[in-house]
Amino acid sequence: MAVTNLTSPGTEPHDLELTPKQVASLSTDDLVIFQSGFQPAVDEAIAQAAPKRSVDTASFLTLKKAEADDDHAANDPHTWLDPTNLITTAEHVQVALTQARPEAATEIAANTKALIGDLTALDADISADLSSCRITAFITSHAAFGYFAARYGLTQVGIRGVEPDVEPSAARIFEVQQIAKDRQVTTIFFETLVSPVVATSIAGDLGLKTDVLDPLEGITEDSRGSDYLEVMRANATALRTANECQ
């Protein structure tokens, strides 16, 4: 079985545009996995192509409301930053893949079991890394980490909302600076696919450190790892240091 990503590595997924060839391929693929409400181009393409089978993660995951009032999105789409959501997704994908390829049911079941084992271990490791933090707030380029924060008992402060291309107002920057002071934040986080200029400016004004917190919207050569498991562990390590966790 071959897996094709509609979003190319290094591409900002929020603004994805599909080629006619990509749209046409959806009608012949065995299975399409997506999250409705995240990428309008994908939603439109699926409605047009009517794939044989699809798994829409928004149909079974509990979506959080976007944190900022000025966000265009009603919900926060970054469900994958809670590993337990991916466990649930893997279970649904197993069912759909088995229906599409019943001759491979044993292999699919074994691979799903291994994946769930990896995700369960990841969740346990991150929980241990972030179980006792002197600082519970963290500031990041855009508010992609709501599910992560909720899972591990932290408080996310996004410079931007869930839309990474909406520039923050001067009032929001001032508010973030005040939060950083009040919550004794040590580090302002930026990410690989969003300009670090605002984050580094805030850090410079306050004399704070900067570091990368990756929302895993696209693996690139600058990512701290080659897959989801590695990058999530790198995120936990960065937060463990910045938030002075024991």
C-alpha positions as CSV (number, residue, x, y, z in Angstrom):
1,M,0.0,0.0,0.0
2,A,1.2,3.5,-0.9
3,V,0.5,6.7,1.1
4,T,0.2,10.0,-0.7
5,N,0.3,13.3,1.2
6,L,-1.9,16.1,-0.3
7,T,0.2,18.6,1.6
8,S,3.8,18.7,0.4
9,P,6.6,18.8,3.0
10,G,7.5,22.4,4.0
11,T,4.1,23.7,2.7
12,E,1.9,25.7,5.1
13,P,-1.1,23.4,5.3
14,H,-3.6,26.1,6.3
15,D,-3.4,27.6,2.8
16,L,-3.2,24.4,0.8
17,E,-4.3,24.5,-2.8
18,L,-4.8,21.2,-4.8
19,T,-3.9,20.5,-8.4
20,P,-6.6,19.1,-10.7
21,K,-4.6,15.8,-10.8
22,Q,-4.7,15.6,-7.0
23,V,-8.5,16.2,-6.9
24,A,-9.1,13.6,-9.6
25,S,-7.0,11.0,-7.7
26,L,-9.3,11.2,-4.7
27,S,-12.1,9.4,-6.7
28,T,-9.9,6.3,-7.3
29,D,-7.9,6.1,-4.0
30,D,-8.8,3.2,-1.7
31,L,-9.1,5.5,1.3
32,V,-8.9,9.3,2.0
33,I,-8.0,10.4,5.5
34,F,-8.7,14.0,6.4
35,Q,-10.1,16.4,9.0
36,S,-13.0,18.5,7.8
37,G,-13.0,22.2,8.6
38,F,-9.2,22.4,8.5
39,Q,-8.3,22.7,4.9
40,P,-11.1,24.2,2.7
41,A,-9.5,23.0,-0.5
42,V,-9.5,19.4,0.8
43,D,-13.1,19.6,1.9
44,E,-14.1,21.0,-1.5
45,A,-12.1,18.3,-3.4
46,I,-13.7,15.5,-1.4
47,A,-17.2,16.8,-2.0
48,Q,-16.3,17.0,-5.7
49,A,-14.5,13.7,-6.1
50,A,-16.7,11.6,-3.8
51,P,-14.0,9.0,-2.8
52,K,-15.0,5.4,-2.2
53,R,-14.0,5.5,1.4
54,S,-12.9,8.2,3.8
55,V,-12.1,8.8,7.4
56,D,-12.9,12.2,8.7
57,T,-11.2,12.7,12.1
58,A,-13.6,15.6,12.9
59,S,-16.4,13.0,13.0
60,F,-15.1,11.2,16.1
61,L,-12.6,13.5,17.8
62,T,-13.7,16.2,20.2
63,L,-12.7,19.5,18.6
64,K,-11.8,22.5,20.8
65,K,-12.9,26.0,20.1
66,A,-10.4,28.4,18.8
67,E,-8.9,30.4,21.6
68,A,-8.8,33.8,20.0
69,D,-12.0,35.7,19.2
70,D,-10.6,37.1,15.9
71,D,-9.8,33.7,14.4
72,H,-11.6,32.7,11.2
73,A,-11.8,29.1,12.3
74,A,-14.5,28.1,14.7
75,N,-12.5,25.1,15.9
76,D,-8.9,24.5,16.7
77,P,-7.9,21.9,14.0
78,H,-4.5,20.8,15.6
79,T,-5.9,17.5,17.1
80,W,-2.8,15.5,16.3
81,L,-0.8,17.3,19.0
82,D,-2.4,15.1,21.6
83,P,-1.1,11.6,20.9
84,T,-4.2,9.9,22.3
85,N,-6.2,11.5,19.5
86,L,-3.9,9.7,17.0
87,I,-4.5,6.4,18.8
88,T,-8.3,6.9,18.3
89,T,-7.6,7.9,14.6
90,A,-5.4,4.8,14.1
91,E,-8.3,2.6,15.3
92,H,-10.7,4.1,12.8
93,V,-8.2,3.9,10.0
94,Q,-7.6,0.3,10.7
95,V,-11.3,-0.5,10.2
96,A,-11.5,1.5,7.0
97,L,-8.2,0.0,5.6
98,T,-9.4,-3.5,6.4
99,Q,-12.6,-2.9,4.5
100,A,-10.6,-1.6,1.5
101,R,-8.0,-4.3,1.6
102,P,-9.4,-7.4,3.4
103,E,-6.6,-9.6,2.1
104,A,-4.1,-7.5,4.2
105,A,-6.2,-7.6,7.4
106,T,-3.5,-9.4,9.4
107,E,-0.7,-7.0,8.3
108,I,-2.9,-3.9,9.0
109,A,-3.8,-5.2,12.5
110,A,-0.2,-5.8,13.3
111,N,0.9,-2.4,12.1
112,T,-1.9,-0.7,13.9
113,K,-1.0,-2.5,17.2
114,A,2.7,-1.4,16.8
115,L,1.7,2.2,16.1
116,I,-0.6,2.3,19.1
117,G,2.2,0.9,21.2
118,D,4.5,3.7,20.0
119,L,1.9,6.4,20.6
120,T,1.1,5.1,24.1
121,A,4.8,5.1,25.0
122,L,5.2,8.6,23.6
123,D,2.2,9.8,25.7
124,A,3.6,8.3,28.8
125,D,7.1,9.7,28.2
126,I,5.8,13.3,27.6
127,S,3.6,13.0,30.7
128,A,6.6,12.1,32.8
129,D,8.8,14.8,31.2
130,L,6.2,17.5,32.0
131,S,4.7,16.2,35.2
132,S,6.3,18.7,37.5
133,C,7.0,22.1,35.9
134,R,7.8,25.2,37.9
135,I,6.3,27.3,35.0
136,T,3.1,26.1,33.4
137,A,2.6,28.7,30.7
138,F,4.4,28.6,27.4
139,I,4.3,31.2,24.6
140,T,4.3,30.1,21.0
141,S,4.0,31.7,17.5
142,H,0.4,30.6,16.9
143,A,-2.1,28.9,19.1
144,A,-1.6,25.4,17.7
145,F,-0.9,23.6,21.0
146,G,-4.3,23.7,22.8
147,Y,-4.7,19.9,22.7
148,F,-1.1,19.4,23.8
149,A,-1.5,21.8,26.7
150,A,-4.8,20.3,27.8
151,R,-3.3,16.8,27.7
152,Y,-0.2,17.6,29.8
153,G,-1.5,20.2,32.2
154,L,0.1,23.3,30.7
155,T,-1.3,26.7,29.5
156,Q,-0.8,27.8,25.9
157,V,-0.3,31.5,25.1
158,G,-0.4,32.0,21.3
159,I,1.0,35.2,19.9
160,R,-1.3,34.6,17.0
161,G,-4.5,32.6,17.0
162,V,-4.9,29.3,15.2
163,E,-4.5,31.0,11.9
164,P,-0.7,31.4,11.6
165,D,-0.8,34.0,8.8
166,V,-2.9,36.5,10.8
167,E,-0.5,39.1,12.2
168,P,-1.0,40.0,15.9
169,S,-2.1,43.4,16.9
170,A,0.1,45.8,19.0
171,A,-2.4,45.2,21.8
172,R,-1.9,41.4,21.6
173,I,1.9,41.7,21.6
174,F,1.7,43.9,24.7
175,E,-0.6,41.4,26.3
176,V,1.7,38.5,25.6
177,Q,4.6,40.5,27.0
178,Q,2.7,41.1,30.2
179,I,1.8,37.4,30.4
180,A,5.5,36.5,30.0
181,K,6.5,38.7,32.9
182,D,3.6,37.7,35.1
183,R,4.1,33.9,34.5
184,Q,7.9,34.1,34.7
185,V,8.2,32.6,31.2
186,T,11.9,32.0,30.2
187,T,11.4,31.2,26.5
188,I,9.4,32.4,23.5
189,F,8.8,29.6,21.0
190,F,8.7,29.9,17.2
191,E,8.2,27.3,14.6
192,T,9.7,26.2,11.3
193,L,6.9,27.2,8.9
194,V,6.0,30.6,10.4
195,S,8.1,33.7,10.4
196,P,10.0,34.0,13.7
197,V,10.3,37.8,13.5
198,V,7.5,38.6,16.0
199,A,8.6,35.9,18.4
200,T,12.2,36.9,18.4
201,S,11.3,40.5,18.8
202,I,9.2,39.8,21.9
203,A,12.0,37.7,23.3
204,G,14.6,40.4,22.5
205,D,12.5,43.1,24.2
206,L,12.1,41.0,27.4
207,G,15.6,39.5,27.4
208,L,14.2,36.0,27.0
209,K,15.5,32.9,25.2
210,T,14.0,31.6,21.9
211,D,13.5,27.9,20.9
212,V,11.5,25.8,18.5
213,L,8.1,24.3,19.3
214,D,6.9,22.4,16.2
215,P,3.2,21.9,15.5
216,L,4.0,19.2,13.0
217,E,2.3,20.8,10.1
218,G,5.0,19.6,7.8
219,I,8.3,17.8,8.3
220,T,11.3,19.7,6.7
221,E,15.0,19.4,6.8
222,D,14.9,21.9,9.7
223,S,12.6,19.7,11.8
224,R,14.0,18.2,15.0
225,G,13.3,14.7,13.8
226,S,12.2,12.8,10.8
227,D,8.8,11.7,12.0
228,Y,5.9,12.5,14.4
229,L,7.4,10.5,17.3
230,E,10.8,12.2,17.1
231,V,9.5,15.7,16.8
232,M,7.0,15.3,19.6
233,R,9.8,14.1,21.9
234,A,11.9,17.1,20.8
235,N,8.9,19.4,21.7
236,A,8.7,17.8,25.1
237,T,12.4,18.2,25.7
238,A,12.3,21.9,24.7
239,L,9.3,22.5,27.1
240,R,10.9,20.6,29.9
241,T,13.9,22.9,29.7
242,A,12.0,26.1,29.2
243,N,9.4,25.4,31.9
244,E,11.9,24.0,34.4
245,C,10.3,20.7,34.8
246,Q,11.7,18.1,37.2
